Amino acid sequence: MSPNATQLDNNQPEQSEQQPVEKISLPRTSESESLKKIRHTTSHVMAMAVQKLFPKAQVTIGPWIENGFYYDFDSPEPFAEKDLKSIYKEMIKIINRKLPVSKEEVSREEAERRIKAINEPYKLEILADIKQEPITIYHVGDQWWDLCGGPHVENTADLNPKAIELETLAGAYWRGDETKAQLQRIYGTAWETPEQLAEYKRRKEEALRRDHRKLGKELGLFIFSDLVGPGLPLWTPKGTLLRSLLENYLQQEQIKRGYLPVVTPHIAKVDLFKTSGHWQKYKEDMFPLMAEDEEAKASELGFVMKPMNCPFHIQIYSSELRSYRELPMRLAEFGTVYRYEQSGELGGLTRVRGFTVDDSHLFVTPEQLDSEFLNVVDLILSVFKSLQLKNFKARLSFRDPESDKYIGSDEAWEKAEGAIRRAVENLGMDHFLGIGEAAFYGPKLDFIFQDALEREWQLGTVQVDYNLPERFDLEYVAEDGSRKRPIMIHRAPFGSLERLIGILIEEYAGDFPLWLAPEQARLLPVSEQFLDYAKDTAAKMRAVGIRAEVDISGDRLGKLIRNAEKQKIPVMAVVGAKEVETNTLSIRTRASGELGSVAVTEVIEKMKNAITNFDNF
């Protein structure tokens, strides 16, 4: 051990005796009845405080959300950020009064009478939507009440003011309808302990540091333009390269597994989506019908932008009669689809209006279903491994038998769900059941990924579909000469390229693995006299597929390094007199730090191997 190391140890003798810090759990509201009660009650306390300070404010809805709660208000006085402090102080006063939170059941007529007495028309609209009786009302003390189904804590004393925070102001339309009144929304969060609140705030700060919208701009990957429109990203050269790298990677993996590439149009006749059922189920989420005239529009004759790729692939399959010898047929496309998401729901790359799906549709015989499904899952797991995504579980997204949003027979659904169950059991996969999460035409196996901040995202998906082959009357000629119905498997390992890239930016905090980095190496000449050597070396790297650039700015070395660090370049190579003389590079990597002087040939070889193996230098 070196003297320096000994000195370090002597300065921190207690380090090894310290107990590991216990990880603070932050459950979502839906996972905790206690948090559900706390957040629901805190939202009522907040609304009570708002109406005390702003008597003309009318309350509308105030639900819990997964990390907190909000309330929407119609107030003639616009709220300002400074008002949140005043509202919070008033909330503390209410909490400290230890007011009971009580439930009352009344008739619809009595509820209507009370609402009219306090002149709150929004409550009347909410009341009209409540179908069951009696009507439940929750009181905070004897001074404030709201229509509510609960649950709540028994007393405001059960709330910890040090575990509560009012976060932001936002605008919201009544009922989410842009034609209706603009309301003011106050978001807040509430936890069981101050420690949980502190951890939540830490994660929020870390999320801001990792925010793909911020990093995407800093790294020059994509932009949004007001002239183009919200939810429609424009990809820069670096961002386009990143997309291409992901596409090329998956295309190569698909070629190995016998997939056949196809390309389909961005629009189609509305009749195609009527046959598939998408028009009936997703009409409101599709871009409006493009018709030649009003008569055609009234008759729903015309074209729409595609929200899905599957009906197109079905047309390619059905363009000729298939033999069992041709199956399984695996058609694959990076197809861009369009969905008219509400502007308030858009968010960077993770919720957009035009996105590219790594769609594939497999047409299989009943005998092939299980093995093909397992092969698809194997592909998805391989993709996750290459992307260094380790923390995920599988959700069995099945239909809700009580819902009417699904198509097809009970028998078809039972067969499809059985195939998915067998797959996860055969693989011994960690999985859970998601009732009501199925597509309208079939159940799914969804891969739910948990990121560095313990947020959950759906990435890959595999779906078993007996219904669309039925709706499109798909057939193949069986070995005995009879006509039989194929089964479809829908699958997308990425899900959406846009969302995947957004998630990857945040998961890596912009530090892409070497194979995926748009710029893999940057050469930093310490003066202009070493520029030619740097350019020649970069050319040698590019000749073997390494994405290398030379910083030609002429800045001092410190600034060259800082700029490369800011751009999160995986490999930085300093070039000076010594390096030119010895045909070396002074290597500094983001993964391993300073590596010292390394021969150019060795650098190139190591980088090639690392890229091939999806590893770091």
C-alpha positions as a printed Julia matrix, in Angstrom:
617×3 Matrix{Float64}:
   0.0     0.0     0.0
   1.32    3.46   -0.89
   1.92    6.11    1.84
  -0.81    8.23    0.29
  -3.29    5.39    0.47
  -2.32    4.75    4.12
  -2.81    8.43    4.94
  -6.26    8.32    3.31
  -7.2     5.29    5.38
  -5.96    6.9     8.61
  -8.01    9.99    7.93
 -11.2     7.9     7.67
 -10.9     5.13   10.27
 -14.61    4.85   10.8
 -15.52    4.33    7.13
 -15.52    0.55    7.22
 -17.58    0.51   10.43
 -20.4     2.56    8.94
 -23.62    0.75    8.19
 -24.79    0.91    4.58
 -27.38    3.63    4.07
 -30.85    2.12    3.86
 -32.48    2.75    0.52
 -35.57    4.94    0.84
 -38.55    3.44   -0.94
 -40.87    5.76   -2.86
 -43.99    3.77   -3.71
 -46.47    5.11   -6.24
 -49.87    6.12   -4.92
 -51.55    3.12   -6.55
 -49.2     0.83   -4.6
 -49.92    2.31   -1.15
 -53.3     2.7     0.57
 -51.61    4.89    3.18
 -50.25    7.31    0.54
 -53.61    7.28   -1.23
 -55.3     8.52    1.96
 -52.55   11.05    2.73
 -52.52   12.56   -0.77
 -56.26   12.62   -1.17
 -56.66   14.38    2.17
 -53.79   16.79    1.49
 -55.44   17.81   -1.77
 -58.62   18.67    0.18
 -56.62   20.63    2.75
 -54.96   22.54   -0.09
 -58.31   23.34   -1.74
 -59.65   24.5     1.64
 -56.59   26.76    2.07
 -56.99   28.18   -1.46
 -60.64   29.07   -0.86
 -59.75   30.69    2.48
 -57.14   32.93    0.77
 -59.01   33.31   -2.54
 -62.75   33.3    -1.63
 -63.84   33.68   -5.26
 -61.96   30.56   -6.38
 -64.13   27.59   -7.33
 -62.86   24.04   -6.94
 -63.32   21.5    -9.7
 -61.47   18.17   -9.45
 -58.59   17.18   -7.18
 -57.39   13.61   -7.62
 -54.29   11.84   -6.4
 -51.67   11.06   -9.04
 -48.81    8.59   -8.82
 -46.35   10.98   -7.14
 -48.73   13.38   -5.43
 -51.94   15.22   -6.21
 -53.42   18.27   -7.89
 -56.51   20.45   -7.77
 -57.98   22.53  -10.57
 -59.45   25.94   -9.7
 -61.49   28.52  -11.56
 -60.33   31.77  -10.02
 -60.7    35.33  -11.32
 -57.37   36.07   -9.64
 -54.43   34.39  -11.38
 -52.21   32.46   -8.96
 -48.5    33.3    -8.85
 -45.59   31.17   -7.68
 -45.33   33.29   -4.52
 -48.93   32.34   -3.68
 -47.85   28.72   -3.19
 -45.96   29.75   -0.02
 -49.03   31.48    1.38
 -51.24   28.5     0.52
 -48.76   26.1     2.16
 -48.68   28.23    5.37
 -52.49   28.17    5.48
 -52.41   24.38    4.99
 -50.12   24.02    8.03
 -52.62   26.03   10.11
 -55.43   23.7     9.0
 -53.36   20.57    9.73
 -52.33   21.84   13.17
 -55.97   22.43   14.11
 -56.35   18.63   14.1
 -59.65   18.7    12.25
 -61.59   15.45   11.81
 -62.07   14.23    8.23
 -65.53   12.72    8.07
 -67.64   10.99    5.46
 -71.3    11.82    4.91
 -73.79   10.13    2.6
 -76.65   12.22    1.19
 -79.3    11.93   -1.5
 -78.67   13.36   -4.94
 -81.3    16.03   -4.24
 -79.61   17.06   -1.01
 -76.19   17.22   -2.67
 -77.66   19.41   -5.42
 -79.29   21.69   -2.83
 -76.0    22.18   -0.95
 -74.01   22.86   -4.11
 -76.51   25.49   -5.27
 -76.34   27.08   -1.82
 -72.59   27.72   -2.22
 -72.96   28.58   -5.92
 -70.37   26.2    -7.37
 -71.61   25.14  -10.84
 -68.6    22.88  -11.52
 -69.73   20.67   -8.66
 -73.13   20.35  -10.33
 -71.48   19.0   -13.48
 -69.43   16.56  -11.42
 -72.57   15.48   -9.55
 -74.36   14.78  -12.84
 -71.56   12.36  -13.79
 -71.87   10.37  -10.54
 -74.12    7.41  -11.29
 -74.25    5.62   -7.94
 -76.26    6.7    -4.91
 -76.1     7.78   -2.15
 -73.71   10.63   -2.88
 -70.6    10.7    -0.67
 -69.25   13.95    0.73
 -66.07   14.37    2.75
 -65.8    17.16    5.34
 -62.65   18.74    6.75
 -63.88   19.84   10.17
 -67.21   21.61    9.79
 -65.95   24.37    7.5
 -65.21   22.75    4.14
 -66.47   19.82    2.06
 -66.31   18.35   -1.42
 -67.9    15.56   -3.41
 -65.52   12.67   -3.06
 -65.31    8.89   -2.97
 -62.29    8.82   -0.63
 -60.23    7.36    0.89
 -58.95    9.81    3.51
 -57.1     9.87    6.82
 -59.27   10.29    9.91
 -57.81   13.58   11.1
 -55.6    16.32    9.63
 -53.21   15.54   12.51
 -52.35   12.35   10.58
 -50.63   14.52    7.95
 -47.0    15.56    8.41
 -46.49   19.17    7.17
 -42.74   18.49    6.78
 -43.58   15.72    4.27
 -45.73   18.0     2.07
 -44.7    20.37   -0.69
 -46.61   22.44   -3.24
 -44.69   22.14   -6.47
 -45.92   23.96   -9.55
 -48.69   25.92  -11.21
 -50.08   24.9   -14.59
 -53.0    25.61  -16.85
 -55.69   23.03  -17.57
 -58.94   23.01  -19.52
 -62.13   21.96  -17.8
 -62.78   18.33  -18.74
 -59.58   18.45  -20.84
 -61.59   20.21  -23.55
 -59.84   23.12  -25.3
 -63.21   24.74  -26.0
 -64.06   24.99  -22.29
 -62.86   27.19  -19.45
 -59.15   27.58  -18.74
 -58.47   26.55  -15.15
 -55.47   26.92  -12.85
 -53.92   23.72  -11.57
 -51.76   23.42   -8.46
 -49.57   20.33   -8.22
 -48.31   19.06   -4.9
 -46.76   16.01   -3.3
 -47.2    14.41    0.1
 -45.38   11.55    1.8
 -45.42    9.64    5.07
 -42.06   11.01    6.24
 -39.81   14.05    5.6
 -37.09   11.59    4.55
 -39.3    10.35    1.71
 -39.96   13.92    0.6
 -36.2    14.66    0.63
 -35.5    11.55   -1.5
 -38.31   12.5    -3.89
 -36.83   16.0    -4.31
 -33.37   14.49   -4.87
 -34.74   12.27   -7.62
 -36.55   15.23   -9.18
 -33.28   17.17   -9.31
 -31.52   14.16  -10.82
 -34.35   13.82  -13.35
 -33.82   17.46  -14.37
 -30.11   16.76  -14.84
 -30.96   13.76  -17.0
 -33.94   15.35  -18.8
 -33.7    14.18  -22.41
 -35.15   17.46  -23.67
 -32.31   19.41  -22.05
 -29.59   16.88  -22.92
 -30.94   16.35  -26.44
 -30.5    20.06  -27.1
 -27.05   20.22  -25.45
 -25.83   17.18  -27.39
 -27.36   18.44  -30.64
 -29.62   15.41  -31.26
 -33.05   16.88  -32.03
 -35.09   20.07  -31.99
 -38.74   21.13  -32.0
 -40.04   24.0   -34.11
 -43.16   26.06  -33.45
 -43.61   26.37  -37.2
 -43.6    22.58  -37.62
 -45.84   21.96  -34.61
 -45.81   20.3   -31.17
 -45.01   16.62  -30.86
 -43.13   16.53  -34.17
 -39.35   16.29  -33.55
 -36.76   17.31  -36.13
 -33.66   15.13  -36.05
 -30.26   16.76  -36.48
 -27.36   14.96  -38.2
 -26.13   13.53  -34.87
 -29.64   12.49  -33.84
 -30.3    10.94  -37.25
 -27.07    8.97  -36.92
 -28.23    7.71  -33.51
 -31.56    6.59  -35.0
 -29.75    4.89  -37.88
 -27.43    3.05  -35.5
 -30.4     1.64  -33.61
 -32.27    0.75  -36.8
 -29.23   -0.91  -38.38
 -28.54   -2.87  -35.23
 -32.06   -4.28  -35.09
 -32.18   -4.91  -38.85
 -29.05   -7.06  -38.57
 -30.51   -8.99  -35.65
 -33.72   -9.53  -37.65
 -31.85  -10.75  -40.74
 -30.19  -13.41  -38.55
 -33.67  -14.55  -37.5
 -35.29  -14.7   -40.95
 -37.27  -11.44  -41.01
 -38.28   -9.96  -44.38
 -38.15   -6.14  -44.77
 -41.16   -4.27  -46.18
 -42.14   -0.63  -46.7
 -45.71    0.68  -46.54
 -47.4     4.07  -47.16
 -48.07    6.73  -44.52
 -51.75    7.04  -45.47
 -54.49    4.64  -46.5
 -58.2     4.52  -47.24
 -60.3     4.68  -44.12
 -61.88    1.36  -45.19
 -58.65   -0.43  -44.29
 -58.94    0.72  -40.69
 -62.67   -0.02  -40.59
 -61.9    -3.62  -41.47
 -59.15   -3.82  -38.83
 -61.33   -2.12  -36.21
 -58.91    0.75  -35.58
 -61.35    3.33  -36.97
 -64.1     2.2   -34.63
 -61.81    2.0   -31.59
 -59.31    4.82  -32.16
 -61.09    7.32  -34.41
 -60.63   10.13  -31.86
 -56.87    9.5   -31.66
 -56.37    9.49  -35.44
 -55.67   12.52  -37.59
 -58.86   13.68  -39.31
 -60.19   12.07  -42.45
 -58.95   13.6   -45.71
 -61.9    13.61  -48.11
 -62.44   15.09  -51.58
 -65.59   16.91  -50.58
 -68.1    17.31  -47.75
 -70.3    14.52  -49.13
 -67.39   12.09  -49.11
 -66.47   13.23  -45.61
 -70.01   12.68  -44.38
 -69.93    9.17  -45.85
 -66.49    8.55  -44.3
 -64.9     8.04  -47.71
 -61.3     9.16  -47.98
 -57.86    8.72  -46.49
 -56.33    8.9   -43.01
 -52.77    8.93  -41.72
 -51.91    5.53  -40.36
 -51.97    4.99  -36.57
 -50.74    1.39  -36.96
 -48.72   -0.67  -39.42
 -50.39   -4.06  -38.98
 -53.25   -3.66  -41.53
 -50.65   -2.86  -44.24
 -48.58   -5.96  -43.5
 -51.77   -7.99  -43.62
 -52.35   -6.72  -47.16
 -48.88   -7.91  -48.21
 -49.56  -11.34  -46.69
 -52.96  -11.65  -48.38
 -51.76  -10.46  -51.8
 -51.39  -14.12  -52.76
 -52.47  -17.49  -51.37
 -49.78  -18.74  -48.98
 -48.67  -22.32  -48.4
 -47.8   -23.78  -45.0
 -44.27  -24.1   -46.43
 -43.98  -20.28  -46.47
 -44.82  -20.0   -42.77
 -43.74  -18.58  -40.5
 -43.66  -15.37  -42.54
 -41.98  -12.53  -40.62
 -42.58   -9.07  -42.14
 -40.65   -6.18  -40.58
 -40.72   -2.41  -41.05
 -39.55    0.75  -39.35
 -42.9     2.39  -40.01
 -43.8     5.92  -38.95
 -47.32    6.22  -37.52
 -49.36    9.26  -36.47
 -51.67    9.79  -33.51
 -53.37   13.02  -32.57
 -52.23   13.27  -28.95
 -53.64   16.17  -26.93
 -51.13   19.02  -26.71
 -51.15   18.85  -22.9
 -50.04   15.21  -23.03
 -47.0    15.78  -25.27
 -43.58   15.55  -23.64
 -40.29   15.68  -25.52
 -39.66   12.38  -27.32
 -41.62   10.2   -24.91
 -45.04   11.39  -26.14
 -45.16   12.63  -29.71
 -47.63   12.81  -32.62
 -45.46   11.12  -35.22
 -43.24    8.22  -34.21
 -41.44    5.3   -35.8
 -42.29    1.79  -34.64
 -39.95   -1.17  -35.17
 -42.98   -3.15  -36.23
 -43.02   -6.74  -37.29
 -45.91   -9.1   -37.9
 -45.41  -12.83  -37.95
 -47.94  -15.07  -39.67
 -47.68  -18.54  -38.13
 -49.48  -21.86  -37.98
 -50.97  -22.97  -34.62
 -48.12  -25.5   -34.3
 -45.51  -22.75  -34.75
 -47.04  -20.27  -32.3
 -45.22  -21.24  -29.09
 -41.75  -21.55  -30.62
 -42.06  -18.33  -32.63
 -43.29  -16.45  -29.57
 -40.27  -17.68  -27.6
 -37.95  -16.63  -30.43
 -39.42  -13.13  -30.38
 -38.9   -12.88  -26.63
 -35.3   -14.05  -27.12
 -34.78  -11.24  -29.64
 -36.17   -8.65  -27.22
 -33.94   -9.89  -24.4
 -30.95   -9.74  -26.75
 -31.81   -6.11  -27.61
 -32.07   -5.17  -23.94
 -28.69   -6.75  -23.23
 -27.01   -4.79  -26.04
 -28.59   -1.58  -24.77
 -27.45   -2.36  -21.2
 -31.05   -2.29  -19.93
 -31.16   -4.73  -17.04
 -33.93   -3.69  -14.68
 -37.18   -4.86  -16.26
 -40.06   -7.25  -15.73
 -42.75   -8.68  -17.96
 -46.41   -7.66  -17.76
 -49.06  -10.08  -18.99
 -51.44   -7.51  -20.49
 -54.75   -9.36  -20.64
 -58.29   -8.21  -21.36
 -60.8    -7.12  -18.75
 -63.74   -9.52  -19.19
 -66.1    -6.78  -17.95
 -65.08   -4.33  -20.71
 -66.67   -4.07  -24.15
 -63.66   -2.52  -25.89
 -62.32   -5.85  -27.21
 -63.14   -7.77  -30.37
 -63.22  -11.52  -30.99
 -64.51  -14.64  -29.26
 -63.76  -15.81  -25.72
 -62.13  -18.92  -27.22
 -59.69  -16.85  -29.3
 -58.74  -14.75  -26.28
 -58.23  -17.8   -24.08
 -55.95  -19.4   -26.69
 -53.89  -16.22  -27.09
 -53.54  -15.62  -23.35
 -52.59  -19.27  -22.88
 -49.72  -18.93  -25.38
 -48.32  -15.94  -23.47
 -48.62  -17.7   -20.1
 -46.78  -20.75  -21.42
 -43.97  -18.58  -22.77
 -43.23  -16.76  -19.5
 -43.51  -20.0   -17.52
 -41.13  -21.82  -19.89
 -38.62  -18.98  -19.62
 -39.06  -18.55  -15.86
 -39.5   -14.8   -16.38
 -40.32  -12.38  -13.57
 -43.84  -11.29  -14.51
 -47.07   -9.78  -13.23
 -50.64   -9.57  -14.5
 -52.11   -6.38  -16.01
 -55.86   -6.85  -16.44
 -57.35   -4.39  -18.94
 -53.98   -3.6   -20.57
 -54.54   -5.75  -23.68
 -54.83   -4.33  -27.19
 -58.4    -4.41  -28.47
 -57.56   -7.32  -30.78
 -55.37   -9.46  -28.51
 -53.35   -9.89  -25.29
 -49.74   -8.69  -24.96
 -46.52   -9.45  -23.2
 -45.15   -6.0   -22.35
 -41.66   -5.36  -21.02
 -41.74   -2.75  -18.26
 -38.35   -1.15  -17.73
 -37.38    0.67  -14.51
 -34.86    3.43  -15.09
 -32.11    4.87  -12.89
 -34.72    6.98  -11.05
 -37.09    4.0   -10.56
 -39.55    5.38  -13.11
 -41.29    2.76  -15.19
 -41.51    2.74  -18.99
 -42.98    0.25  -21.4
 -40.48   -0.76  -24.04
 -40.75   -4.01  -26.0
 -44.07   -5.7   -26.65
 -45.25   -9.03  -28.12
 -48.91   -9.63  -28.96
 -50.81  -12.76  -29.96
 -53.69  -12.09  -32.31
 -56.39  -14.49  -33.5
 -58.82  -11.69  -34.37
 -57.29   -9.65  -37.21
 -56.66  -12.81  -39.3
 -60.38  -13.48  -38.84
 -61.45   -9.93  -39.74
 -59.3    -9.94  -42.89
 -60.17  -13.57  -43.73
 -56.52  -14.65  -43.91
 -55.74  -18.18  -45.05
 -52.95  -20.58  -45.89
 -52.99  -23.96  -47.6
 -52.25  -26.65  -45.02
 -50.24  -29.82  -45.66
 -53.46  -31.78  -46.3
 -54.64  -29.24  -48.9
 -57.26  -27.62  -46.67
 -57.53  -23.88  -46.05
 -56.62  -22.79  -42.53
 -56.39  -19.54  -40.61
 -52.92  -18.28  -39.59
 -52.24  -16.68  -36.21
 -50.54  -13.28  -36.05
 -47.79  -12.21  -33.67
 -47.27   -8.45  -33.4
 -43.92   -7.41  -31.95
 -41.78   -4.3   -31.41
 -38.58   -4.69  -29.32
 -38.02   -0.91  -29.22
 -41.68    0.07  -29.15
 -41.06    3.55  -30.54
 -37.68    4.85  -31.68
 -38.49    8.3   -30.35
 -39.49    7.15  -26.9
 -36.62    4.66  -26.73
 -34.06    7.38  -27.53
 -35.63    9.69  -24.95
 -35.42    6.93  -22.33
 -31.85    6.0   -23.29
 -30.68    9.63  -23.06
 -32.03    9.79  -19.51
 -30.85    6.32  -18.49
 -27.31    7.01  -19.68
 -27.5    10.7   -18.65
 -26.25   11.41  -22.18
 -23.27    9.05  -21.8
 -24.08    6.66  -24.61
 -22.21    3.36  -24.71
 -19.34    3.4   -27.17
 -21.15    1.51  -29.96
 -24.1     3.89  -29.86
 -22.35    7.24  -29.42
 -22.81    9.43  -32.54
 -19.22   10.64  -32.08
 -17.06    7.87  -30.6
 -13.63    9.53  -30.5
 -12.43   13.11  -30.61
  -8.8    13.97  -31.3
  -7.49   17.05  -29.51
  -4.33   18.57  -31.07
  -2.57   20.82  -28.53
  -1.45   23.17  -31.33
  -1.94   23.65  -35.07
   1.37   21.93  -35.93
  -0.12   18.6   -34.8
  -3.35   19.04  -36.77
  -2.26   16.95  -39.76
  -1.3    13.99  -37.56
  -4.68   14.21  -35.83
  -6.56   14.36  -39.14
  -4.6    11.4   -40.56
  -5.29    9.34  -37.44
  -8.98   10.21  -37.49
  -9.12    9.15  -41.16
  -7.58    5.76  -40.24
 -10.24    5.34  -37.57
 -13.1     6.26  -39.91
 -11.73    3.82  -42.5
 -12.49    0.92  -40.15
 -15.88    2.25  -39.04
 -14.92    4.28  -35.95
 -16.76    7.62  -35.79
 -13.84    9.97  -35.08
 -13.61   13.75  -35.35
 -10.82   16.31  -34.86
 -11.32   19.47  -32.82
  -9.98   22.15  -35.17
 -10.97   25.14  -33.01
  -7.4    25.93  -31.97
  -8.46   26.42  -28.34
  -6.18   25.64  -25.41
  -6.02   22.01  -24.28
  -8.09   22.59  -21.14
 -10.97   24.01  -23.16
 -10.69   21.22  -25.77
 -11.08   18.64  -23.01
 -13.93   20.55  -21.34
 -15.83   20.81  -24.62
 -15.38   17.08  -25.31
 -16.5    16.28  -21.77
 -19.54   18.51  -22.17
 -20.42   16.7   -25.4
 -19.9    13.39  -23.52
 -17.5    11.98  -26.12
 -16.57    8.43  -24.97
 -12.89    8.54  -26.08
 -10.71   11.68  -26.09
  -7.22   11.52  -27.59
  -4.7    14.27  -26.91
  -2.14   14.83  -29.68
   1.15   16.6   -28.98
   4.84   16.33  -29.88
   5.38   13.13  -27.89
   2.39   11.41  -29.55
   3.52   12.38  -33.04
   7.06   11.18  -32.35
   5.95    7.77  -30.97
   2.86    7.26  -33.17
   0.65    7.14  -30.1
  -2.37    8.89  -28.59
  -2.79   10.09  -25.02
  -6.14    8.5   -24.18
  -8.76    9.76  -21.78
 -12.14    7.96  -21.61
 -15.38    8.75  -19.83
 -15.7     5.14  -18.72
 -12.17    4.62  -17.29
 -10.5     8.05  -17.02
  -6.83    8.58  -17.98
  -5.26    5.61  -19.76
  -2.0     7.34  -20.74
  -0.09    6.88  -23.98
  -1.4     4.09  -26.24
  -0.19    3.13  -29.74
  -2.53    4.24  -32.53
  -2.85    0.67  -33.84
  -3.78   -0.56  -30.36
  -6.35    2.21  -29.87
  -8.02    1.34  -33.17
  -8.03   -2.39  -32.42
  -9.4    -1.94  -28.9
 -12.13    0.41  -30.1
 -13.15   -1.98  -32.9
 -13.41   -4.89  -30.44
 -15.34   -2.84  -27.89
 -17.82   -1.63  -30.52
 -18.32   -5.15  -31.89
 -18.97   -6.51  -28.38
 -21.23   -3.62  -27.27
 -18.62   -2.8   -24.62
 -16.63    0.24  -23.49
 -13.02    1.0   -24.45
